[in-house]
Amino acid sequence: MGHDPKYADRINSFALVGYIDDQLGDFLNRLRQELKPGCLAAAHVTVLPPRSLSVDTDTGERELSAGLERFSPFPVEITGVHIFSVTDVIYLEIGLGRAQLTELHQTLNTKQFAFHEPHEYHPHVTLAQGVELADIPALYEQAKRRWKEESPTHRFMLERLTFVQNTVDNVWVDLAEFDLRKPVLVPR
């Protein structure tokens, strides 16, 4: 995720993600590289996991934009390191912000973006996947230690979402960005 949009070998696989920036994002990108060398995807929380589309990307972008109109930026807090037992993915659990991410997912998982996902939507930040099964316990302990000792913060503001498309080389290309609506101050 976060690569050159001119990349030619795109496939019909799209997702909607919120990149994690600043010091926390930098820390998570380094940690992801340590746990899974060669990991290209930037640290992010997924709102719509990968799915195919039956419409062109411009139509998809318009649908996402309309669905996001009522959402404002919100804080997200990471509560700890865990492992999904079914997929052996090492991830960061989300506490604060979980309800808003779930609402975003439910709101946008409709019309052209409707998809019956193989696993129930669970807001999280992936740290490592596709690693050797035998390496998981050590990587999990490394991730827990690094998170506890070195994370610059456990919170970030989710203010922008990015519509991405996958390629034959499993490199995600950014297609469009959507700023979540700024909160409107209502006088008393």
For each residue, the residues with C-beta under 8 A, 3 or more apart:
1: 17 19 40 41 42 44 162 164 172 174
2: 19 41 42 162 172 174
3: 7 40 171 172 173 174
4: 7 173
5: 173 174 175
6:
7: 3 4 10 167 171 173
8:
9: 167 168 169
10: 7 165 166 167 168 173
11: 165 166 167 168
12: 52 53
13: 50 51 52 165 166
14: 48 50 51 52 53 57 60 163 164 165 166 175
15: 46 48 49 50 51 163 164 166 172
16: 46 47 48 64 108 113 161 162 163 164
17: 1 44 45 46 47 161 162 164
18: 44 45 47 158 160 161 162
19: 1 2 25 42 43 44 160 162
20: 24 25 28 42 43 44 45 125 156
21: 24 25 156
22: 25 26 156
23: 26 27 152 153
24: 20 21 27 28 43 151 152 153 155 156
25: 19 20 21 22 28 29 42 43 156
26: 22 23 29 30
27: 23 24 30 31 150 151 152
28: 20 24 25 31 32 43 92 125 127
29: 25 26 32 33 42 43
30: 26 27 33 34
31: 27 28 34 35 127 143 146 147
32: 28 29 35 36 39 41 43 126 127 128
33: 29 30 36 37 38 39
34: 30 31 37 142 146
35: 31 32 39 90 127 128 131 139 142 143
36: 32 33 39 128 129 130 131
37: 33 34
38: 33
39: 32 33 35 36 128
40: 1 3 171 172
41: 1 2 32 44 126 172
42: 1 2 19 20 25 29
43: 19 20 24 25 28 29 32 125
44: 1 17 18 19 20 41 125 162
45: 17 18 20 76 94 101 123 124 125 158
46: 15 16 17 49 123 124 126
47: 16 17 18 101 104 105 108 161
48: 14 15 16 51 105 108 109 113 115
49: 15 46 115 117 121
50: 13 14 15 166
51: 13 14 15 48 113 115 117
52: 12 13 14
53: 12 14 57 60 112 113
54: 112
55: 59 60 63 112
56: 59 60
57: 14 53 60 61 163 165 175 176
58: 61 62
59: 55 56 62 63 112
60: 14 53 55 56 57 63 64 112 113 163
61: 57 58 64 65 163 175 176
62: 58 59 65 66
63: 55 59 60 66 67 111 112 113
64: 16 60 61 67 68 108 113 161 163 176 178
65: 61 62 68 69 178
66: 62 63 69
67: 63 64 107 108 110
68: 64 65 71 104 108 161 178 180 181
69: 65 66 181
70: 181
71: 68 100 104 107 180 181
72: 180 181 182 183
73: 157 158 159 180 182 183
74: 97 100 157 158 180
75: 96 97 155 156 157 158
76: 45 94 96 97 101 155 156 157 158
77: 94 95 96 97 154 155
78: 92 93 94 95 125 147 151 154 155
79: 92 93 94 95 154
80: 92 93 144 147
81: 90 91 92 93 127 140 143 144 147
82: 90 91 92 93 124
83: 88 89 90 91 136 140
84: 87 88 89 91 119 122
85: 88
86: 119
87: 84 119 129
88: 83 84 85 129 131 133 136
89: 83 84 126 128 129
90: 35 81 82 83 126 127 128 129 131 136 139 140 143
91: 81 82 83 84 124 125 126 127
92: 28 78 79 80 81 82 124 125 127 147
93: 78 79 80 81 82 124
94: 45 76 77 78 79 97 98 101 123 124 125
95: 77 78 79 98
96: 75 76 77 155
97: 74 75 76 77 94 100 101 123 158
98: 94 95 101 102 123
99: 102 103
100: 71 74 97 103 104 158
101: 45 47 76 94 97 98 104 105 123 158
102: 98 99 105 106 121 123
103: 99 100 106 107
104: 47 68 71 100 101 107 108 161
105: 47 48 101 102 108 109 121 123
106: 102 103 109 121
107: 67 71 103 104 110
108: 16 47 48 64 67 68 104 105 113
109: 48 105 106 113 114 115 121
110: 67 107 113 114
111: 63 114
112: 53 54 55 59 60 63
113: 16 48 51 53 60 63 64 108 109 110
114: 109 110 111
115: 48 49 51 109
116:
117: 49 51 120 121
118:
119: 84 86 87 122
120: 117
121: 49 102 105 106 109 117
122: 84 119
123: 45 46 94 97 98 101 102 105
124: 45 46 82 91 92 93 94
125: 20 28 43 44 45 78 91 92 94
126: 32 41 46 89 90 91 129
127: 28 31 32 35 81 90 91 92 143
128: 32 35 36 39 89 90 131 139 143
129: 36 87 88 89 90 126
130: 36
131: 35 36 88 90 128 135 136 139
132: 135 136
133: 88 136
134:
135: 131 132 138 139
136: 83 88 90 131 132 133 139 140
137: 140 141
138: 135 141 142
139: 35 90 128 131 135 136 142 143
140: 81 83 90 136 137 143 144
141: 137 138 144 145
142: 34 35 138 139 145 146
143: 31 35 81 90 127 128 139 140 146 147
144: 80 81 140 141 147 148
145: 141 142 148 149
146: 31 34 142 143 149 150 151
147: 31 78 80 81 92 143 144 150 151
148: 144 145 151
149: 145 146
150: 27 146 147
151: 24 27 78 146 147 148 154
152: 23 24 27
153: 23 24 156
154: 77 78 79 151
155: 24 75 76 77 78 96
156: 20 21 22 24 25 75 76 153
157: 73 74 75 76
158: 18 45 73 74 75 76 97 100 101 161 180
159: 73 179 180
160: 18 19 177 178 179 180
161: 16 17 18 47 64 68 104 158 177 178 180
162: 1 2 16 17 18 19 44 174 175 176 177 178
163: 14 15 16 57 60 61 64 174 175 176 177 178
164: 1 14 15 16 17 172 173 174 175
165: 10 11 13 14 57 172 173 175
166: 10 11 13 14 15 50 170 171 172 173
167: 7 9 10 11 170 171 172 173
168: 9 10 11
169: 9
170: 166 167
171: 3 7 40 166 167
172: 1 2 3 15 40 41 164 165 166 167
173: 3 4 5 7 10 164 165 166 167
174: 1 2 3 5 162 163 164 177
175: 5 14 57 61 162 163 164 165
176: 57 61 64 162 163
177: 160 161 162 163 174
178: 64 65 68 160 161 162 163
179: 159 160 182
180: 68 71 72 73 74 158 159 160 161
181: 68 69 70 71 72 184
182: 72 73 179
183: 72 73
184: 181
185:
186:
187:
188:
